[in-house]
Amino acid sequence: MIESIPIRQLYDDFVKGNVAGIFTYLADDVEWETYGSEEFPFTGAAKGHQDLLAFFMRVATHLDIQTNTPVHILKQDNMIVVWGEMRAVVRATGKVVVSPFADLVKAKDGKIVSYERLMNTIAFQ
């Protein structure tokens, strides 16, 4: 059931680095993708917990994510659409970036099976 997924808590857990908290709500074979140019190490796809853990570690190596705030959350059937804003510091340059994002989350049996993020990756250059 999609209503049992605490979306705001998941976004908070991401900022805090609480991977165990996030994985509680993800299917074992979750598909995760952040769209953007391959030149950005925090874009790309992951499948399953092990692959996703490596992806999260890569993101943390390159970005200090300070906020990842859902502004609007729309739930319908098995989908959740989240519009929000992320604030991060690029570790290599110290550049502070604020980027809007749009996420499409799909769930089945109370677990997230798919997550897709669109954001302004060019702002991170």
C-alpha positions as MATLAB code, in Angstrom:
seq = 'MIESIPIRQLYDDFVKGNVAGIFTYLADDVEWETYGSEEFPFTGAAKGHQDLLAFFMRVATHLDIQTNTPVHILKQDNMIVVWGEMRAVVRATGKVVVSPFADLVKAKDGKIVSYERLMNTIAFQ';
ca = [
       0.000    0.000    0.000;
       1.443    3.321   -1.097;
       0.010    5.219    1.864;
       2.318    3.295    4.231;
       5.462    4.785    2.646;
       6.644    7.803    4.706;
       7.946    9.974    1.876;
       9.088   12.940    3.975;
      10.966   10.590    6.312;
      12.719    8.940    3.356;
      13.958   12.297    2.076;
      15.153   13.175    5.591;
      16.927    9.819    5.859;
      18.731   10.517    2.585;
      20.167   13.776    3.915;
      21.169   12.103    7.208;
      22.775    9.159    5.409;
      20.378    6.708    7.076;
      20.621    4.036    4.389;
      19.100    1.342    6.632;
      16.037    3.542    7.109;
      15.701    4.048    3.360;
      16.178    0.357    2.542;
      13.319   -0.540    4.896;
      10.924    0.830    2.285;
      12.676   -0.412   -0.875;
      12.016   -3.687   -2.665;
      15.084   -5.944   -2.876;
      15.242   -5.440   -6.648;
      14.445   -1.701   -6.635;
      15.366    0.208   -9.789;
      16.830    3.663   -9.104;
      17.861    6.280  -11.647;
      18.979    9.883  -11.523;
      18.966   11.300  -15.033;
      21.787   13.481  -16.271;
      25.019   13.539  -18.166;
      27.449   10.690  -17.507;
      30.087   13.282  -16.603;
      28.344   13.765  -13.261;
      29.172   10.963  -10.794;
      25.868   11.389   -8.977;
      23.756   10.467  -12.012;
      23.085    7.008  -13.377;
      21.160    3.866  -12.602;
      21.273    1.243   -9.869;
      19.359   -1.999   -9.364;
      19.026   -3.723   -6.028;
      20.308   -2.788   -2.594;
      24.017   -3.530   -3.185;
      24.141   -1.493   -6.389;
      22.169    1.316   -4.763;
      24.475    1.379   -1.736;
      27.449    1.871   -4.099;
      25.511    4.642   -5.857;
      24.752    6.400   -2.531;
      28.428    6.188   -1.577;
      29.417    7.726   -4.918;
      26.963   10.566   -4.379;
      28.295   11.183   -0.852;
      31.860   11.288   -2.183;
      31.005   14.122   -4.562;
      28.200   16.020   -2.852;
      27.475   17.218    0.653;
      23.693   17.180    0.485;
      22.364   19.669    3.014;
      18.664   19.588    2.184;
      16.467   17.394    0.012;
      13.051   18.851    0.658;
       9.762   17.618   -0.798;
       7.558   20.641   -1.511;
       4.620   18.884   -3.190;
       3.731   15.203   -2.875;
       1.060   13.690   -5.080;
      -0.054   10.078   -4.566;
      -2.233    8.127   -6.945;
      -2.648    4.391   -7.414;
       0.867    2.922   -7.146;
       2.715    6.175   -7.914;
       4.073    9.096   -5.943;
       5.252   12.277   -7.645;
       7.454   14.561   -5.590;
       8.441   18.102   -6.549;
      11.092   19.562   -4.326;
      14.389   21.328   -3.874;
      17.860   20.049   -3.066;
      20.735   22.100   -1.663;
      24.199   20.602   -1.888;
      27.842   21.561   -1.832;
      30.069   20.133   -4.562;
      32.949   18.739   -2.516;
      35.615   19.287   -5.210;
      34.881   22.985   -5.686;
      32.935   24.144   -2.640;
      30.212   25.408   -4.965;
      26.778   25.624   -3.327;
      24.004   24.469   -5.632;
      20.249   24.732   -5.169;
      18.323   22.659   -7.666;
      14.657   21.849   -8.088;
      13.875   18.177   -8.621;
      11.007   16.004   -9.755;
      10.834   12.389   -8.613;
       8.586    9.599   -9.833;
       8.274    6.794   -7.307;
       6.426    3.546   -7.996;
       5.443    1.092   -5.292;
       4.075   -2.396   -4.986;
       2.977   -4.168   -1.808;
       4.145   -1.290    0.389;
       7.681   -1.200   -1.045;
       9.272    1.167   -3.544;
      10.101   -0.743   -6.726;
      11.174    2.182   -8.898;
      12.578    5.668   -8.345;
      13.439    8.213  -11.048;
      14.848   11.713  -10.464;
      15.034   14.667  -12.821;
      17.043   17.696  -11.712;
      19.206   20.487  -13.032;
      22.529   18.655  -13.187;
      24.118   21.463  -15.232;
      23.956   23.668  -12.112;
      26.573   21.399  -10.512;
      29.296   22.300  -13.041;
];
